[in-house]
Amino acid sequence: MATVALSGQLANKIITKNGALSIIYIKSSSYSTDGKPNLAAYKRGTGGRSSFNGIVATVFGCSGFVGRYVCNKLGKIGTQMILPYRSDFYDVNRLKVCGDLGQVLFTPFDIRDEESIAKAVRYSNVVINLIGRDYETKNFKYMDVHVEGPRRIARICREMGVDRFIHVSYLNAEENPKPLVMKKPSMYKISKYLGECAVKEEFPTATIFRASDIYGSEDRFLRSIASGWRSHGHLLPVYKNGMETVKQPVFVSDVAQGIVNAARDPDTRCQIYQAVGPKRYLLGDLLDWFYKLMRKDKKWSYMRYDMKYDPILFPLRVAAANILSPAYPFGGLHWEALEKESTTDRVEPGVPTLEDLGVVLTHMEDQVPWELKPFRAYQYYIDKLGEFPRPPNPKVQAC
């Protein structure tokens, strides 16, 4: 009796008749109906946009500031992306062009709905959590977004057999922070710290990024400072006049590249990375430089002063920004943001940074002038006339 071994659909096309011929069907590929697919069995390309690199990534928080950069960089290297979204699909449909045809998939979800989360991570081998809020709303408090949400996502990822989990946290997160401009400890810092602990408990091999202030297009660092709500006309109130706060801001594209590099490197499991920029600056020097770039120097009557000398008008402005717009404070002006702005970035020695992931860091001097260009005064002037020479760069602080 002759035996013929066939694989794939060819075996299904042969009709078995009476005789000495028998067919053995050998499974050669996985399909969505078979449970979780074996990604190693898929054909791989060269790693470009029009090929598949073997990574199926679910990006929670894909529609946020950092999420859009991460999706763009993942799509360029042939990653298949599953992008969970809430509310309106039209908030995320622009991400469709980040990857090649059929490589970007969308699914609705709610951070409190475990079934929708499980559906989003079922076929993924990498899950990236970028969900976070700078301010609280009536529906979502800091603990809901920074602690319970990441814990739920990490636990479901572990139960679904996800290989890699990447979580983005805050550089200055701590359990017992000292209040600076607020009368009570910052719940933003506390919830970010507890969120890290929750992720480590549920997914011990998770990779965590602790990011400082992230700047870039549509950020909440440069644009909140440039907003008209942040200052009293030409006067800018700052915690201790900005002379006791040291910042190390990082460019959003560098953070996104670090996340992508970590997703491709299995040796980054269980690691913590500090997402900080290449240089440290005094907050006061940065603010002066920002305003000079916006053509609002001393000739414009710009002046910063210690916030403690304005105990009435500035708190009223902060209250008005929140009362007039309960869903989102005007200009990003609220006390938690001011507390974050006044906090010195503490970089722990010995903890790896983005440079250890092969990221070439962007210098603020090269990027910030372009970012603040839309906020310049006297826009009707032409730069070639020379009335507004570029101001000198801010002083760099020793590490």
C-alpha positions in Angstrom: 0.0 0.0 0.0 1.4 3.4 -1.0 1.4 6.3 1.5 1.4 9.9 0.4 2.1 12.7 3.0 0.6 16.1 1.9 0.4 19.4 3.8 -1.7 22.5 3.6 -4.9 22.8 1.5 -3.7 20.3 -1.2 -4.6 17.4 1.1 -8.2 18.7 1.4 -8.6 18.9 -2.4 -7.9 15.1 -3.0 -11.0 12.9 -2.7 -10.2 9.6 -1.1 -11.6 6.7 -3.1 -11.5 2.9 -2.5 -8.0 1.6 -3.3 -4.5 1.3 -1.9 -4.0 5.1 -1.5 -4.1 6.7 1.9 -3.5 10.3 2.8 -1.8 11.7 6.0 -2.6 15.4 6.6 0.3 17.3 8.2 -0.5 20.7 9.7 2.0 23.3 8.4 0.5 26.7 9.4 -1.5 28.3 12.2 -4.7 30.2 11.7 -6.7 32.5 14.0 -9.2 29.8 14.6 -6.5 27.5 16.1 -5.9 29.6 19.1 -2.8 31.7 19.6 -0.7 31.5 16.4 3.0 30.5 16.3 4.7 33.6 15.1 7.9 31.8 14.5 6.3 29.9 11.6 5.4 33.0 9.7 7.6 34.1 6.8 9.9 37.0 7.7 11.0 39.8 5.5 14.0 42.1 5.6 12.5 44.2 8.4 11.4 47.1 6.3 8.0 48.7 6.2 6.6 46.3 3.6 7.8 43.2 5.4 6.9 41.4 8.7 9.6 41.4 11.3 8.0 38.8 13.6 6.7 41.3 16.2 2.9 41.7 16.8 2.7 44.6 19.2 -0.4 45.9 21.1 0.1 49.6 22.0 -2.2 50.8 24.7 -2.3 54.6 24.7 -1.5 54.7 21.0 -3.5 57.9 20.4 -1.5 59.8 23.0 1.5 62.1 22.6 4.2 59.4 22.9 2.0 56.7 21.3 1.9 58.3 17.9 5.7 58.3 17.7 6.0 54.7 18.9 3.5 53.5 16.3 5.2 55.4 13.5 8.6 53.8 14.4 7.1 50.3 14.8 5.5 50.5 11.4 8.7 51.5 9.7 10.4 48.2 10.7 7.6 45.9 9.6 5.7 45.4 12.9 2.1 44.3 12.9 0.3 46.6 15.3 -3.0 46.1 17.2 -4.1 49.5 18.5 -6.8 49.5 21.2 -8.9 52.7 21.4 -11.8 54.1 23.3 -14.4 56.7 22.4 -14.4 57.6 18.7 -12.5 55.6 16.1 -11.7 58.8 14.3 -9.3 59.7 17.1 -7.0 56.9 16.0 -7.7 56.4 12.3 -4.8 58.6 11.3 -2.5 55.8 12.7 -3.7 53.5 9.8 -0.9 54.8 7.6 1.9 54.1 10.1 2.2 50.6 8.7 1.8 48.8 5.4 -1.6 47.5 4.2 -3.1 45.1 6.7 -0.4 45.6 9.3 -2.4 48.1 11.5 -5.5 46.7 13.2 -7.8 48.5 15.6 -10.0 47.2 18.4 -12.2 49.1 20.9 -11.4 48.6 24.6 -12.0 50.0 28.1 -9.3 49.9 30.7 -11.9 48.5 33.2 -13.1 45.7 30.8 -10.9 42.7 31.1 -12.5 40.9 28.1 -11.6 43.8 25.7 -8.0 43.9 27.0 -7.7 40.1 26.5 -9.0 40.4 23.0 -6.4 43.1 22.3 -3.4 41.1 23.5 -4.4 37.6 22.5 -2.2 37.4 19.4 0.6 39.7 20.4 4.1 38.8 21.6 4.9 42.4 22.7 2.6 44.7 24.7 3.4 48.4 25.3 1.5 50.4 27.9 1.7 54.2 27.4 -1.6 55.0 29.2 -1.3 57.9 31.6 -2.9 61.2 32.6 -1.4 64.5 33.8 -4.7 65.5 35.4 -7.7 63.7 37.0 -11.2 63.7 35.7 -14.6 62.7 37.2 -14.3 59.3 35.4 -10.6 58.5 35.9 -8.5 59.3 38.9 -4.7 58.8 39.1 -5.0 55.5 40.8 -7.4 54.2 38.2 -5.1 55.1 35.3 -1.6 54.6 36.8 -2.1 51.7 39.1 -5.2 49.6 38.6 -5.1 49.9 34.8 -1.5 48.8 34.4 -2.0 46.0 37.0 -5.0 44.7 35.0 -3.2 44.9 31.7 0.0 43.2 33.0 -1.9 40.4 34.7 -4.0 39.6 31.5 -0.8 39.7 29.4 0.8 37.2 31.7 -2.3 35.0 31.6 -2.4 35.2 27.8 1.2 34.2 27.4 2.6 37.5 26.1 6.4 37.4 25.8 7.3 41.0 26.4 5.6 43.8 28.4 6.9 47.4 28.3 5.6 50.0 30.7 6.3 53.8 30.7 6.5 55.5 34.1 7.9 58.7 35.5 11.5 59.5 36.4 10.7 61.2 39.8 8.0 58.8 41.0 8.3 58.0 44.7 6.2 56.6 47.5 6.5 59.6 49.8 7.2 62.7 47.7 7.9 66.1 49.4 5.4 68.8 48.4 6.8 71.8 46.6 4.1 74.1 45.4 1.2 72.0 46.7 0.1 71.6 50.3 -0.1 67.8 50.1 2.1 65.1 48.4 1.7 64.8 44.6 -0.7 61.9 43.8 0.7 61.9 40.3 4.2 60.9 41.7 2.7 58.4 44.1 0.4 56.7 41.6 3.3 56.4 39.1 5.4 54.7 41.8 2.6 52.3 42.8 2.0 51.6 39.1 5.6 50.4 38.7 5.2 48.1 41.7 1.9 46.7 40.4 3.5 45.9 37.0 6.5 44.2 38.6 4.2 42.1 40.7 2.0 40.9 37.8 4.6 40.7 35.1 8.1 40.2 36.7 10.0 40.3 33.4 8.5 43.6 32.3 10.7 46.4 31.0 10.1 49.8 32.6 11.0 53.3 31.2 11.2 56.1 33.7 10.8 59.3 31.6 11.6 62.9 32.6 9.7 65.8 31.0 9.1 64.8 27.3 9.0 67.6 24.7 8.0 67.6 21.1 5.1 68.5 18.8 1.9 68.7 20.8 3.7 68.1 24.2 2.6 69.3 27.6 6.0 70.7 28.6 6.9 73.5 26.1 3.3 74.3 25.2 2.2 74.7 28.8 5.0 77.2 29.4 4.3 79.0 26.1 0.5 79.2 26.9 -0.9 82.5 27.8 -2.5 80.9 30.9 0.9 80.2 32.4 1.9 83.9 32.9 0.5 87.2 34.0 0.9 89.0 30.8 4.7 89.5 30.7 5.3 88.2 34.2 6.1 84.5 34.9 5.7 83.1 38.4 8.0 80.1 39.0 8.8 78.0 42.1 11.8 79.7 43.9 12.3 81.7 40.7 13.5 78.5 38.9 16.9 78.7 40.5 16.6 75.5 42.6 15.1 73.2 40.0 17.3 71.2 37.6 15.6 69.6 34.5 16.9 67.1 32.0 14.1 67.0 29.3 14.1 64.3 26.6 12.9 64.5 23.0 9.8 62.4 22.3 11.3 60.7 19.3 14.3 59.5 21.4 11.9 57.9 23.9 9.9 56.2 21.1 13.2 54.8 19.6 14.3 53.5 23.0 10.9 51.7 23.4 11.2 50.1 19.9 14.8 49.1 20.5 13.8 47.4 23.8 11.0 45.6 22.1 13.4 44.0 19.6 16.1 43.1 22.2 15.2 40.1 24.5 18.0 41.1 26.8 16.0 44.1 28.0 13.7 41.9 30.1 13.5 42.8 33.8 15.4 46.1 33.1 14.6 49.6 34.1 15.7 52.5 31.8 15.9 56.2 32.6 14.6 58.2 29.6 16.4 61.5 30.1 18.0 64.0 27.8 21.8 64.4 27.3 22.1 67.6 29.3 20.9 69.2 32.6 19.7 72.8 32.9 18.4 75.1 35.6 14.7 75.6 35.1 15.2 79.4 35.3 17.8 79.3 32.5 15.5 77.2 30.3 12.5 79.5 30.8 14.6 82.6 29.9 15.8 80.8 26.8 12.3 79.7 25.8 11.0 83.2 26.0 13.9 84.6 24.1 13.3 82.1 21.3 9.6 83.3 21.3 11.0 86.9 20.9 9.8 87.8 24.4 12.9 88.9 26.1 13.5 91.8 28.5 12.7 94.3 25.7 9.3 92.7 25.6 9.1 93.3 29.4 9.5 89.6 30.3 10.3 88.8 33.9 10.1 85.8 36.1 9.7 85.9 39.8 9.2 83.6 42.8 5.8 82.1 43.0 5.5 82.7 46.8 5.3 86.5 46.2 2.0 85.9 44.3 -0.3 84.2 46.8 -3.6 85.5 45.4 -3.6 86.3 41.7 -1.8 83.2 40.4 -3.8 80.7 42.5 -7.0 82.4 41.2 -5.7 81.9 37.6 -5.1 78.2 38.3 -8.5 77.8 39.7 -10.1 79.6 36.8 -8.3 77.4 34.3 -9.8 74.3 36.0 -13.3 75.7 36.7 -13.9 77.1 33.2 -12.8 73.8 31.6 -13.5 70.8 33.9 -12.6 68.2 31.2 -9.2 69.6 30.4 -7.5 72.6 32.2 -6.9 75.5 29.9 -3.2 75.7 29.0 -2.5 72.5 31.0 -2.4 74.8 34.0 -3.2 72.8 37.2 -1.3 72.2 40.5 -0.1 68.7 39.7 1.5 70.1 36.5 3.2 72.9 38.5 4.4 70.4 41.0 5.9 68.3 38.2 7.5 71.4 36.6 9.1 72.4 40.0 10.6 68.9 40.6 14.3 68.4 40.0 15.1 65.4 37.8 17.0 62.8 39.8 19.0 60.4 37.7 20.1 57.3 39.6 23.7 56.3 38.9 24.2 52.8 37.6 20.7 52.6 36.1 20.9 52.4 32.3 19.6 55.1 30.0 18.4 55.4 26.4 22.0 55.6 25.3 22.4 52.0 26.5 19.7 51.0 24.0 21.7 52.5 21.2 19.7 55.8 20.9 21.5 58.9 19.7 20.0 61.6 21.9 18.7 64.9 20.5 20.0 68.1 22.0 17.4 70.7 23.0 19.5 73.4 21.3 18.8 71.7 17.9 15.1 70.9 18.4 13.4 73.4 20.7 13.8 76.5 18.4 11.7 74.7 15.8 9.1 73.6 18.4 8.6 77.1 19.7 8.5 78.8 16.3 4.6 78.9 16.2 4.6 80.8 19.5 6.9 83.7 18.5 5.9 87.3 18.8 6.1 89.6 15.8 5.5 86.8 13.3 5.1 89.3 10.5 8.8 90.0 10.6 11.1 88.1 8.3 14.1 86.4 10.0 16.5 87.4 7.1 16.2 91.1 8.2 18.1 90.3 11.4 16.0 92.1 14.0 15.8 89.0 16.1 19.2 87.2 16.3 19.1 83.7 17.8 19.7 83.9 21.6 22.7 82.1 23.2 22.1 78.6 24.4 21.2 78.0 28.1 24.0 77.1 30.5 24.5 73.4 31.1 24.6 72.1 34.7 27.1 69.5 35.9 25.7 66.0 36.4 
